[in-house]
C-alpha cells in the first residue's frame, strides 16, 4: 500500500511539474486601473491581433492564462479603451510573467516586472526611449522658433537624442545578441557608415554612404524565423527599404524582392506573408510601370505553386494569375496589342450588316463571317498607323469624366502640333453605337483624330487593354512600343518631350 501511494505521489508530482512548464500566465497589477476588461494583443507584420481577453479584474489585477504556450513575439497589454499600456516580449523562457505598476497605468516609468531579468532589461530600454522622447517634446515646446538659428538648434537637439537612443540600442543588442528581443532591437538599429570618406571633389562621398547603408540594411535579420515579423518594427523597416532605399525602378525592385524571398524558408508563414504583401502592394501601385513587379511575382512564385496556403480561398491564386496574365502584354516596353477597329465614318456600313442590333456572341459570329470580305476592307489596325508618337485613348461619349477630359486632350494635341511634333490621336470609343460616336466627334471638332470603335465586336477591349474605367490613355512610340500608360492629360506633353 505504501509503495502504491509512493507511485501515485511521484506520478502526480511529475504531472504537475509538466503542466507548470506548459501554457502561459501573464499577471498584470495596475493599481490605479479602473478597467473591467483588458486585452492581450500581439504584433504580426502590419497588423495587431487580440490573443486573449480578461473580463474579471479586481483592484487592477488581470490574469491572462492559457494551456498552450504563446508564440514568440512582442505582445501588448491593452486597456478597455483600446490604448496600449505597455509592450513586452514572449519567448520560450518568458511564458510566466508578472508586472506591477503602483502609479498611473500609462506611466511606463513606474512599471516593474517581478520575475524576469531579460524582461526587465527590455523594460529599461522602453523606459529610456520614452524618457528621451518626452525630453525632446519638452525641449521643443519650450523653444520659440523665431529664427533659422532656432530651427537649427532644434534639429541638433533631435540628432543628439537620436544618437543617444542609437547608442543604447547598440549596447542592448550587444548584450542580448543571441536572444529574440536582441534581434527585435536590431531591426531598429540603422546600419550607417561611421566614418564617411571624401569624394574626389572633397565633399562627403554620398554614393559610398548609400551603398554601405543598402548593403548592410538587413544585417543580422533572420528571415528564416517567423517571429522576425512578430513585432512593430519589421514591417516599417521593410516598407522604408522598398520606398526609400531601393532605386524606384521596377527592375531594381524585382531584384530586391527576389533577394528577400530567397532568404525565407519555402512554405513558411513569413514567406507567405511577404509574398502576399508584395503581390498586393505592386498590383495596386500608383507608380506607372510597377505592375511589372506584380507580373513577375505571379510568373516566378504563384505559377510554381508557392502561393499555396497564402489565402483561405485557394481560388484567389488563379484570380491573381489571370490578372497578371492580362497585364503582361501591357507592360511598359511591350509592343501594344494589335487592334482591328472601324472608323466612325463607316458606322452606316456596319449597321447595314446588322451589327447595331446583335443578339449574342453566336449572332456576332454569323454576321462577321457573312460579311468578312467587306469588313476586312474597313478595318483600321493599330499597326498601320504611322507617327512618331501615338496617343491611344479609350473613352465613352456618355462618360461624364470623359466629357471633361477629352476637350483637354484636344487642347494638348493642338499644342503639340504647333511645336511640329509628329503625333496622332487614336480615339477609341469603348461602346458600339457608331452613329452616336460620330455625331459627338463632329460636334466637338475632333475631326483631326483617328476616331474608331469596335464595330464588329472582335477586340474585347476590356481585357486586351485593361479598360475598367474611362478615359484610359496609352502613349506609344513609332514602333507601337508602350512608353507610358494610364497617364493624366497634364502628363502627356512631358512624356512625349
C-alpha positions in Angstrom: 0.0 0.0 0.0 2.9 2.4 0.9 4.6 1.5 -2.4 1.4 2.2 -4.3 0.9 5.6 -2.6 4.5 6.5 -3.4 4.0 5.7 -7.1 0.8 7.9 -7.1 2.7 10.7 -5.4 5.6 10.6 -7.9 3.2 10.4 -10.8 1.2 13.4 -9.6 4.4 15.4 -8.8 5.8 15.0 -12.3 2.4 15.6 -13.9 2.1 18.9 -12.0 5.7 19.9 -13.0 4.9 19.1 -16.6 1.8 21.1 -16.5 3.6 24.1 -14.9 6.1 24.1 -17.7 3.4 24.3 -20.4 1.0 27.1 -21.2 1.3 30.8 -20.3 0.4 33.1 -17.4 0.7 36.9 -17.6 -0.2 38.6 -14.4 -0.7 42.4 -14.5 -1.2 44.5 -11.4 -2.2 48.0 -12.4 -3.1 49.6 -9.0 -4.9 52.6 -10.4 -6.7 51.0 -13.3 -10.4 51.2 -13.4 -10.8 48.8 -16.4 -13.1 45.8 -16.0 -11.7 44.4 -19.2 -8.2 44.2 -20.7 -6.7 42.6 -23.8 -3.5 40.7 -24.6 -2.6 41.5 -28.2 0.3 40.7 -30.4 2.0 42.2 -33.5 2.2 40.3 -36.8 3.7 42.1 -39.8 1.5 45.2 -40.4 -1.4 44.2 -38.1 -2.2 43.7 -34.4 -4.4 40.8 -33.2 -6.1 40.0 -29.9 -4.7 36.9 -28.3 -6.7 36.9 -25.1 -9.3 38.9 -23.2 -9.6 39.2 -19.4 -13.1 40.2 -18.2 -12.6 39.8 -14.5 -10.4 42.3 -12.7 -10.0 43.1 -9.0 -8.0 46.1 -7.7 -6.4 46.4 -11.2 -5.2 42.8 -11.3 -5.5 41.0 -14.6 -4.5 37.4 -15.3 -4.1 36.1 -18.8 -3.5 32.4 -19.0 -3.8 29.5 -21.4 -2.8 25.8 -21.7 -0.6 26.3 -24.8 2.5 28.4 -24.9 2.4 31.8 -26.6 4.3 32.1 -29.9 7.5 34.1 -29.6 6.9 37.8 -30.3 6.1 41.2 -29.0 2.8 41.5 -27.1 0.9 44.3 -25.5 -1.4 44.9 -22.6 -4.3 47.0 -24.0 -6.8 48.9 -22.0 -10.6 48.8 -22.2 -10.4 51.9 -24.3 -8.1 50.1 -26.7 -5.0 52.1 -25.8 -1.7 50.3 -25.2 -0.5 50.3 -21.6 2.9 48.7 -22.4 4.7 46.2 -24.7 6.6 43.2 -23.6 8.2 40.2 -25.2 7.5 36.5 -25.0 9.9 33.7 -25.9 10.5 30.2 -24.7 11.8 31.4 -21.3 9.2 34.2 -20.8 5.8 32.5 -20.7 5.2 33.2 -17.0 5.4 36.9 -16.2 4.2 39.3 -13.6 4.1 43.0 -14.0 3.3 45.7 -11.4 2.6 49.4 -11.6 1.6 51.3 -8.4 1.2 54.7 -10.2 -0.9 55.6 -13.2 -1.3 52.7 -15.7 0.0 54.8 -18.6 3.2 55.7 -16.7 5.7 53.2 -18.1 8.5 54.6 -15.9 6.7 53.1 -12.8 6.2 49.7 -14.4 8.1 46.7 -13.0 8.5 43.1 -14.0 8.9 40.8 -10.9 10.2 37.6 -12.3 12.4 38.1 -15.4 15.8 39.8 -15.7 15.7 39.8 -19.5 12.2 41.3 -19.5 13.4 43.9 -17.0 16.3 44.8 -19.4 13.8 45.3 -22.3 11.6 47.3 -20.0 14.5 49.6 -19.2 15.1 50.1 -22.9 11.4 51.1 -23.4 11.7 53.5 -20.4 14.8 55.0 -21.8 13.3 55.6 -25.3 10.1 57.0 -23.7 12.1 59.4 -21.5 14.2 60.6 -24.4 11.0 61.3 -26.5 9.4 63.2 -23.6 12.6 65.2 -23.1 12.6 66.2 -26.8 9.0 67.2 -26.8 9.5 69.3 -23.7 12.5 70.9 -25.3 10.5 71.6 -28.5 7.6 73.0 -26.6 9.8 75.4 -24.7 11.7 76.6 -27.7 10.2 79.5 -29.7 11.1 79.1 -33.3 11.7 82.7 -34.5 14.9 82.4 -36.5 16.8 79.9 -38.6 19.2 79.5 -35.7 16.3 78.3 -33.5 15.3 75.8 -36.1 18.9 74.5 -36.5 19.1 74.3 -32.7 16.0 72.1 -32.6 17.4 69.9 -35.4 20.7 69.5 -33.4 18.8 68.5 -30.3 16.8 65.9 -32.3 20.1 64.5 -33.7 21.6 64.4 -30.2 18.7 62.4 -28.8 18.6 60.1 -31.8 22.3 59.3 -31.3 21.7 58.6 -27.6 18.9 56.2 -28.4 21.0 54.6 -31.1 23.9 54.0 -28.7 21.6 52.5 -26.2 20.1 50.2 -28.8 23.6 49.1 -30.0 24.6 48.3 -26.4 21.4 46.5 -25.8 21.9 44.4 -28.9 25.5 43.6 -27.9 24.3 42.3 -24.5 21.3 40.4 -26.0 22.5 39.4 -29.4 21.6 35.7 -29.1 18.1 36.3 -27.9 14.8 37.1 -29.6 14.5 40.5 -28.1 18.0 41.4 -29.2 17.0 40.5 -32.8 14.0 42.8 -32.4 16.0 45.8 -31.3 18.4 45.0 -34.1 15.6 45.9 -36.5 15.6 49.4 -35.2 19.4 50.0 -35.4 20.3 52.0 -38.5 23.4 50.5 -40.1 25.3 53.6 -41.2 28.9 54.2 -42.1 30.6 55.6 -39.0 33.4 57.4 -40.9 32.3 59.0 -44.1 35.0 59.1 -46.8 35.5 62.1 -49.1 34.8 62.0 -52.8 37.2 63.4 -55.4 35.6 66.9 -55.1 36.4 66.9 -51.4 32.9 66.6 -50.2 31.4 63.6 -48.3 31.0 60.6 -50.6 27.3 60.2 -50.6 27.4 57.3 -53.0 29.6 55.2 -50.7 27.3 56.1 -47.8 24.3 55.0 -49.7 25.9 51.7 -50.9 27.1 50.9 -47.4 23.6 51.6 -45.9 21.8 49.5 -48.5 24.3 46.6 -48.3 24.1 46.4 -44.5 20.4 47.3 -44.1 19.3 43.8 -43.3 22.4 42.7 -41.3 21.6 40.1 -38.7 17.9 40.0 -39.6 16.8 36.4 -39.6 14.3 35.8 -42.5 14.1 32.1 -41.6 12.4 32.8 -38.3 8.7 33.6 -38.5 9.0 35.5 -35.2 11.0 38.1 -37.0 7.8 39.7 -38.2 6.0 39.5 -34.8 7.0 42.9 -33.7 6.1 46.6 -34.6 9.4 47.2 -36.4 9.8 44.7 -39.1 7.0 45.9 -41.4 8.1 49.6 -41.2 11.7 48.6 -41.9 10.6 46.6 -45.0 8.3 49.5 -46.1 11.1 52.0 -45.8 13.5 49.8 -47.7 11.3 49.4 -50.7 10.1 53.0 -50.7 13.2 55.0 -49.8 16.3 52.8 -50.1 15.8 50.7 -53.3 16.0 52.6 -56.5 12.4 53.3 -57.7 12.7 51.2 -60.9 10.6 48.0 -61.4 13.7 46.0 -62.5 15.6 47.1 -59.3 12.6 46.3 -57.2 12.3 42.8 -58.7 15.9 42.0 -57.8 15.4 43.1 -54.2 12.1 41.3 -53.8 13.7 38.0 -55.0 16.7 38.7 -52.7 14.4 39.0 -49.7 12.2 36.0 -50.6 15.1 33.6 -51.2 16.2 34.2 -47.6 13.0 32.7 -46.3 12.1 29.1 -45.8 9.8 27.7 -48.6 6.3 27.4 -47.3 7.0 29.3 -44.1 4.5 31.8 -42.7 7.0 34.6 -43.1 7.4 33.8 -46.8 3.7 33.6 -47.3 3.2 36.9 -45.6 5.9 38.6 -47.6 4.6 37.2 -50.9 1.0 38.3 -50.1 2.3 41.8 -49.2 4.4 42.2 -52.3 1.6 40.9 -54.6 -1.0 43.3 -53.1 1.4 46.3 -52.9 2.6 46.1 -56.5 -0.7 45.1 -58.1 -2.2 48.4 -56.7 0.9 50.5 -57.0 0.2 54.1 -58.1 3.7 54.3 -59.8 3.5 53.7 -63.5 5.3 50.6 -64.7 5.4 48.8 -61.3 2.8 46.3 -62.3 5.8 44.6 -63.9 6.8 43.5 -60.3 3.3 42.1 -59.8 3.5 40.1 -63.0 7.0 38.8 -62.0 5.6 37.6 -58.7 2.9 35.7 -60.5 5.3 34.2 -63.0 8.0 33.1 -60.6 6.2 32.2 -57.5 2.4 31.6 -58.0 2.8 29.6 -61.2 5.4 27.5 -59.4 3.0 26.6 -56.6 4.4 28.8 -53.9 1.1 30.5 -53.4 -0.4 27.5 -51.6 -1.7 28.5 -48.2 -1.4 32.3 -48.6 -5.2 32.8 -48.9 -8.0 31.0 -47.2 -9.8 30.7 -50.6 -7.3 28.9 -52.8 -9.2 30.2 -55.9 -7.7 33.6 -55.2 -4.4 32.3 -56.6 -6.0 31.6 -60.0 -7.6 35.0 -60.0 -4.3 36.7 -59.4 -2.6 34.7 -62.1 -5.3 35.6 -64.6 -4.9 39.3 -63.7 -1.1 39.1 -64.1 -1.5 37.3 -67.5 -3.9 40.1 -68.6 -1.3 42.8 -67.7 1.8 41.1 -69.1 1.2 42.2 -72.7 0.6 45.8 -71.4 3.8 46.3 -69.5 5.9 49.4 -70.2 8.3 48.5 -73.1 6.0 45.9 -74.6 4.6 46.2 -78.2 0.9 47.4 -77.9 -1.5 44.6 -78.7 -3.0 44.8 -82.2 -6.4 46.3 -82.7 -8.9 45.8 -85.5 -11.2 48.8 -85.5 -13.9 50.5 -87.6 -13.8 54.3 -88.5 -16.7 56.2 -87.0 -17.4 57.4 -90.6 -18.1 53.8 -91.6 -20.7 53.1 -88.9 -23.6 53.1 -91.6 -21.9 50.2 -93.5 -21.5 48.3 -90.2 -25.2 48.9 -89.3 -26.3 47.6 -92.7 -24.6 44.3 -91.8 -26.8 44.2 -88.7 -24.1 44.7 -86.0 -26.1 47.5 -84.5 -28.7 45.0 -83.1 -26.8 41.8 -82.5 -28.4 39.3 -80.1 -25.5 37.3 -78.7 -22.0 36.1 -79.4 -23.3 33.4 -81.9 -25.1 36.2 -83.8 -21.9 38.3 -83.9 -20.0 35.3 -85.3 -22.6 34.6 -88.0 -22.7 38.3 -89.1 -19.0 38.5 -89.1 -18.4 35.6 -91.4 -21.3 36.5 -93.6 -19.6 39.9 -94.3 -15.9 39.1 -93.6 -14.6 40.3 -97.0 -16.2 43.7 -96.7 -15.3 44.0 -93.0 -11.6 43.3 -93.8 -11.6 46.3 -96.2 -13.0 48.6 -93.4 -10.5 47.6 -90.7 -8.1 50.2 -89.3 -5.3 48.4 -87.5 -3.1 49.9 -84.8 0.0 48.7 -86.6 -1.0 50.6 -89.8 -0.9 54.0 -88.1 2.4 55.9 -88.6 3.5 58.6 -86.3 6.5 59.3 -84.0 4.1 59.5 -81.1 0.7 57.9 -80.8 -1.8 58.9 -78.1 -4.1 55.9 -77.8 -7.2 56.9 -75.8 -10.1 54.7 -74.8 -13.3 56.6 -73.9 -17.1 56.8 -73.9 -19.1 59.7 -75.1 -21.6 59.2 -72.2 -18.9 59.1 -69.6 -19.1 62.4 -67.6 -15.3 62.3 -66.8 -14.5 61.8 -70.4 -16.7 64.8 -71.4 -14.4 66.8 -69.1 -11.1 65.3 -70.1 -11.4 64.8 -73.9 -11.6 68.6 -74.6 -8.5 69.0 -72.5 -6.8 66.3 -74.6 -7.8 68.2 -77.7 -6.0 71.3 -76.4 -2.9 69.3 -75.6 -2.9 67.7 -79.0 -3.2 71.1 -80.8 -0.3 72.5 -78.7 1.8 69.5 -79.7 1.0 70.0 -83.3 2.1 73.7 -83.1 5.5 72.5 -81.9 5.8 70.3 -85.0 5.5 67.1 -83.1 4.6 64.2 -85.4 1.8 63.0 -83.1 -1.6 61.3 -83.8 -4.5 60.6 -81.5 -6.2 57.2 -81.9 -9.6 57.8 -80.3 -11.2 54.5 -79.5 -14.9 54.5 -78.5 -15.5 51.7 -76.0 -19.2 51.2 -76.8 -20.8 50.2 -80.1 -23.1 53.0 -81.1 -21.1 54.3 -84.1 -23.7 56.9 -85.0 -23.6 58.5 -81.6 -19.8 58.4 -81.6 -19.5 60.1 -85.0 -22.0 62.8 -84.0 -20.2 63.6 -80.8 -16.7 63.8 -82.5 -18.1 66.2 -85.2 -19.8 68.4 -82.6 -16.6 68.7 -80.6 -14.3 69.3 -83.5 -12.3 66.1 -83.2 -12.0 65.7 -87.0 -8.2 65.6 -86.9 -8.2 62.4 -84.8 -8.5 58.8 -85.9 -11.9 58.1 -84.4 -12.6 54.4 -84.4 -14.7 51.8 -82.5 -15.0 48.1 -82.1 -17.9 48.0 -84.5 -17.9 44.2 -85.1 -17.2 43.1 -81.5 -13.8 41.5 -82.3 -11.3 43.1 -79.9 -12.6 42.6 -76.4 -11.1 46.0 -75.4 -11.8 45.5 -71.6 -9.3 42.6 -71.4 -7.0 43.5 -74.2 -6.2 47.0 -72.8 -7.4 46.6 -69.2 -10.2 49.1 -69.6 -12.1 49.0 -66.3 -12.8 52.8 -66.3 -12.6 55.6 -68.8 -10.8 57.5 -70.1 -7.6 55.4 -70.3 -4.6 56.8 -72.2 -1.6 54.9 -73.5 1.4 56.6 -75.3 3.2 54.6 -77.9 6.3 55.4 -79.9 6.6 54.9 -83.7 7.2 51.2 -83.2 4.0 50.9 -81.2 6.0 50.2 -78.0 4.2 51.3 -74.9 6.2 54.2 -73.3 3.5 55.3 -70.8 0.0 54.2 -69.8 -2.9 55.4 -67.7 -1.4 58.9 -67.7 -3.3 62.1 -67.0 -3.9 64.7 -69.6 -1.5 67.0 -67.9 1.3 64.5 -68.1 1.2 63.8 -71.9 3.4 66.7 -73.0 6.2 65.8 -70.6 6.0 62.2 -71.5 6.3 62.9 -75.2 9.0 65.5 -74.6 
